[in-house]
C-alpha cells in the first residue's frame, strides 16, 4: 500500500518511522510519502489560507494550492481522505475496508478546513473521495487524525503484525464486544490475585469466563 499525506506540518508524521510502521516500511508492505503543502504555493508569502466567504472567524485553506498538490498524487486507484470533524466517523469496519486500498492520500486541513470545492471537484471527476472524522471532538488539524487512521489501517495489512492470531481474536472483539482483561506474572501483585480460573488449565471454562468478561465490557 502507498500512503501519501499532504500537510503544512510534515514533522507531525515523524512517528511513521517508529515501531510497527517503521518495520512495515522496511519490509516493503507500506510506503509513505509526506508532502509539504507550502511547496505548491506560488506567492512570495507561501500563504495557504484566506478569509471565509460569508464572514465568520478563522481562515479557510485555498483550493488552488490543494488542487495543485492533489493533482500530482491522484490516480484512478486513489482513496482520497479529507480529514474533517464533519466527516463520517472512522471505526474498525472502515479501517478494514481501507486495508484493501492500494493508494491512500490524506489531505490534512488546518484552520477552519479546506475550501469545500476541493472534495467536490475530485468527486465530480469520479475519484474516490471520503470525508472522515475520528470522533466527536475538535482537533487543531487533520495530522493526528491521519496518524490514527494510518496506524489502524496498516496494522491490518498482511505481515505487519508479528502474530496474526491477535487480528482474529480482535475481529470477534469488535463484533460489539471489547476484549476481556489480561494478566501476566506475578500471580499476585500488590495483593491483587489473577483470577483463579485463568490458572486452572480448564480451557473451556477459561473461554466462557473471557466471553462473559468481554460481554460485561461491551457498552456499544
Ligand atoms: Cl479528522 N479533524 C479535526 N480537525 N478534528 C477532528 C477530526 C478531524 N476528527 C475528530 N476531530
Boltz pocket constraint, residues with backbone or C-beta under 6 A from the ligand:
constraints:
  - pocket:
      binder: B
      contacts: [[A, 82], [A, 83], [A, 84], [A, 85], [A, 109], [A, 132], [A, 133], [A, 134], [A, 135], [A, 136], [A, 137], [A, 138], [A, 139], [A, 140], [A, 141], [A, 142], [A, 145]]
      max_distance: 6.0
